[in-house]
Amino acid sequence: MKRLKPYSYSFNIFVGIPYSDLYRKCLDENLYEYIDDVGLMYLPGFDVKTRYFYGTESTEFVNHDFDVKKRSKYDRDLLRNIPKMKLSGIIKHILRRK
């Protein structure tokens, strides 16, 4: 990002699309945590990433019939930062009102 210096960027959270190469790789290596009834694949930490990057619960995107059990170090780090982001947003909101 620093080298390319794009004008804008965004984050997307991976959802495996059936029959794609990456989907097959995740399936073969058992890297997923959940596959829904239409075949979309969700990796461990999907719920954490939706809260962190989108500011909403993962149930806004998919009806979870499972409890997330797998967490990576990255997911745990994101979870620790969510309260800091909320506090930062509250402070910014208060400062804008003045």
Backbone bond lengths (Angstrom), bond angles and torsions (degrees), N, CA, C in turn:
res aa  C-N    CA-C-N  psi(-1)  N-CA   C-N-CA  omega(-1)  CA-C   N-CA-C  phi
1 M - - - 1.444 - - 1.526 110.26 -
2 K 1.321 116.48 -42.55 1.455 119.51 -179.23 1.528 111.34 -64.58
3 R 1.331 115.73 -39.72 1.458 119.98 -177.87 1.526 111.42 -72.97
4 L 1.323 117.48 -41.14 1.464 121.53 -176.96 1.527 113.25 -78.68
5 K 1.330 116.46 -29.98 1.464 122.96 -179.89 1.536 112.33 49.74
6 P 1.320 117.09 59.91 1.466 118.86 -179.18 1.532 111.37 -68.84
7 Y 1.336 116.31 157.40 1.461 121.09 177.77 1.529 110.70 -72.11
8 S 1.304 115.62 -32.18 1.469 119.75 178.10 1.522 108.78 -154.17
9 Y 1.301 115.13 164.52 1.458 121.17 177.12 1.521 107.85 -158.05
10 S 1.308 115.53 163.93 1.466 120.09 176.43 1.520 108.51 -148.62
11 F 1.310 114.43 163.90 1.454 120.49 178.21 1.517 108.77 -108.95
12 N 1.297 115.25 142.77 1.451 121.43 172.56 1.514 107.83 -128.96
13 I 1.293 115.58 147.53 1.451 120.91 179.93 1.514 107.70 -99.62
14 F 1.305 116.19 129.38 1.463 121.55 -175.77 1.527 111.62 -61.79
15 V 1.316 114.16 130.08 1.465 122.90 168.26 1.521 104.40 -130.86
16 G 1.321 116.15 118.68 1.454 120.46 -176.31 1.522 112.80 -68.20
17 I 1.313 115.95 129.64 1.462 122.66 178.22 1.531 107.70 -95.97
18 P 1.342 116.82 124.83 1.475 119.80 -177.10 1.528 113.03 -51.21
19 Y 1.303 114.43 139.13 1.471 125.94 175.60 1.523 114.40 76.15
20 S 1.326 118.28 0.49 1.465 118.45 175.58 1.531 108.45 -77.91
21 D 1.328 116.18 161.92 1.466 120.32 -179.72 1.532 111.43 -60.95
22 L 1.331 116.54 -43.93 1.459 120.01 -178.73 1.529 110.99 -67.18
23 Y 1.322 116.66 -35.91 1.465 121.46 176.34 1.526 110.09 -60.18
24 R 1.323 115.50 -47.81 1.479 120.01 179.95 1.521 110.92 -62.22
25 K 1.334 117.40 -40.98 1.463 120.54 178.85 1.533 110.56 -61.71
26 C 1.334 116.95 -47.30 1.469 120.70 179.05 1.526 110.99 -62.53
27 L 1.305 116.90 -37.66 1.461 121.70 178.87 1.527 110.43 -67.53
28 D 1.327 116.75 -47.78 1.470 121.71 -179.11 1.526 112.40 -62.38
29 E 1.332 116.11 -36.38 1.468 120.34 -176.87 1.533 112.98 -97.44
30 N 1.331 115.74 7.97 1.464 122.05 177.50 1.540 111.40 52.93
31 L 1.332 116.09 47.00 1.459 121.90 -177.94 1.520 112.96 -91.11
32 Y 1.287 118.20 -6.20 1.454 122.48 -175.93 1.526 111.03 -94.51
33 E 1.326 114.67 164.38 1.458 119.21 176.15 1.523 111.43 -112.95
34 Y 1.327 116.95 -27.32 1.457 119.70 -174.10 1.521 109.79 -153.42
35 I 1.316 116.52 140.55 1.464 123.00 171.61 1.519 105.77 -124.45
36 D 1.340 116.24 124.87 1.464 118.77 -176.46 1.530 111.53 -81.67
37 D 1.318 115.89 -177.80 1.462 120.46 -173.45 1.527 114.11 -69.90
38 V 1.331 119.28 -13.71 1.462 121.12 174.16 1.531 111.87 -101.78
39 G 1.335 116.33 2.32 1.456 120.60 174.64 1.514 116.04 96.88
40 L 1.337 118.39 0.77 1.459 119.35 177.79 1.530 109.24 -71.15
41 M 1.309 115.21 140.01 1.462 121.94 -173.94 1.525 110.61 -107.34
42 Y 1.319 115.44 133.93 1.457 122.11 179.84 1.518 109.03 -118.35
43 L 1.324 115.13 129.52 1.455 120.84 -178.74 1.524 110.37 -86.58
44 P 1.321 117.24 162.26 1.465 120.25 176.37 1.529 110.95 -54.42
45 G 1.321 115.64 141.36 1.456 120.58 178.37 1.517 114.71 84.43
46 F 1.332 118.34 7.04 1.468 120.61 179.84 1.526 110.96 -55.28
47 D 1.326 116.47 -41.04 1.465 120.34 -179.12 1.526 112.04 -65.67
48 V 1.318 116.96 -39.53 1.468 120.94 179.07 1.524 109.88 -65.89
49 K 1.305 116.46 -44.67 1.468 120.39 -177.22 1.527 111.80 -66.33
50 T 1.343 118.61 -36.65 1.468 119.04 177.59 1.528 110.64 -66.05
51 R 1.324 116.94 -38.62 1.469 120.00 177.83 1.525 110.56 -65.62
52 Y 1.331 116.76 -43.72 1.463 120.94 -175.62 1.529 111.67 -71.70
53 F 1.328 117.56 -53.23 1.467 120.68 -173.13 1.523 114.01 -84.21
54 Y 1.328 118.24 -33.44 1.462 120.92 -176.68 1.519 112.94 -105.16
55 G 1.336 117.67 -13.75 1.451 120.60 179.93 1.516 114.08 70.48
56 T 1.318 117.14 24.79 1.458 121.17 -179.76 1.520 110.06 -142.88
57 E 1.293 116.08 164.86 1.463 120.33 179.84 1.520 110.65 -76.38
58 S 1.312 115.96 150.62 1.467 121.28 -178.56 1.514 112.07 -64.41
59 T 1.338 117.86 -22.34 1.466 120.28 179.30 1.526 111.78 -66.92
60 E 1.330 117.71 -12.33 1.469 120.88 173.13 1.528 111.01 -70.57
61 F 1.318 116.76 -20.22 1.461 121.75 -175.92 1.518 113.14 -109.32
62 V 1.310 116.40 -30.68 1.464 120.03 -176.32 1.521 108.94 -150.44
63 N 1.314 116.21 143.19 1.456 121.10 176.35 1.516 107.78 -82.48
64 H 1.308 116.80 104.23 1.462 120.87 -177.18 1.524 110.61 -79.90
65 D 1.301 114.93 121.60 1.458 120.91 172.76 1.522 109.39 -104.42
66 F 1.299 117.48 24.58 1.459 121.37 -177.32 1.521 109.65 -144.36
67 D 1.291 115.11 159.26 1.458 121.32 172.82 1.513 107.68 -99.44
68 V 1.334 116.16 127.34 1.454 120.41 179.89 1.523 108.20 -65.93
69 K 1.304 115.62 126.56 1.460 119.71 -177.98 1.526 112.20 -115.56
70 K 1.325 116.65 -32.53 1.455 120.39 -175.42 1.524 110.29 -89.58
71 R 1.318 116.05 134.12 1.459 122.42 177.04 1.528 108.32 -136.83
72 S 1.317 115.30 134.73 1.462 120.09 174.73 1.530 107.72 -92.73
73 K 1.318 116.26 170.19 1.464 120.43 175.35 1.525 109.16 -59.89
74 Y 1.308 116.96 -39.21 1.466 122.31 178.01 1.533 110.60 -58.39
75 D 1.344 116.84 -45.31 1.465 120.94 178.38 1.522 111.19 -61.80
76 R 1.311 117.00 -43.34 1.469 120.72 179.49 1.533 110.88 -63.55
77 D 1.336 116.95 -38.47 1.466 120.73 176.89 1.533 110.57 -64.19
78 L 1.328 116.86 -42.97 1.463 120.51 178.18 1.529 110.52 -61.37
79 L 1.316 116.74 -43.44 1.464 120.55 179.80 1.529 111.43 -58.82
80 R 1.314 116.79 -38.95 1.464 120.19 178.85 1.528 111.77 -67.29
81 N 1.326 117.39 -28.65 1.462 120.99 -176.28 1.525 114.08 -88.11
82 I 1.314 118.77 -15.25 1.467 120.87 -178.04 1.528 111.64 -59.67
83 P 1.341 120.02 -47.27 1.478 118.58 178.43 1.527 112.46 -60.10
84 K 1.332 117.82 -36.39 1.462 121.18 178.77 1.524 110.84 -64.09
85 M 1.340 116.35 -39.93 1.465 120.31 179.25 1.521 110.72 -65.37
86 K 1.335 116.79 -41.43 1.464 120.46 179.53 1.522 110.35 -63.53
87 L 1.319 117.06 -44.02 1.457 121.14 179.20 1.528 110.42 -62.85
88 S 1.309 116.83 -42.67 1.460 121.22 178.50 1.530 110.38 -60.81
89 G 1.321 116.82 -41.86 1.468 120.92 178.68 1.516 112.04 -64.36
90 I 1.312 116.81 -39.76 1.473 121.18 178.56 1.521 110.06 -64.30
91 I 1.321 116.52 -44.87 1.467 120.78 179.88 1.525 110.62 -62.11
92 K 1.329 117.44 -45.12 1.464 121.20 179.03 1.538 110.77 -60.63
93 H 1.331 116.06 -41.56 1.460 120.93 179.31 1.532 110.52 -61.99
94 I 1.307 117.03 -44.87 1.473 121.26 179.69 1.527 110.62 -63.57
95 L 1.316 117.45 -42.97 1.457 121.43 -179.06 1.533 111.67 -66.14
96 R 1.327 117.14 -34.06 1.477 119.77 178.70 1.523 111.21 -67.47
97 R 1.326 116.91 -30.48 1.481 120.41 -177.69 1.520 112.39 -72.45
98 K 1.317 117.37 -19.77 1.481 120.30 -176.61 1.500 111.58 -77.64
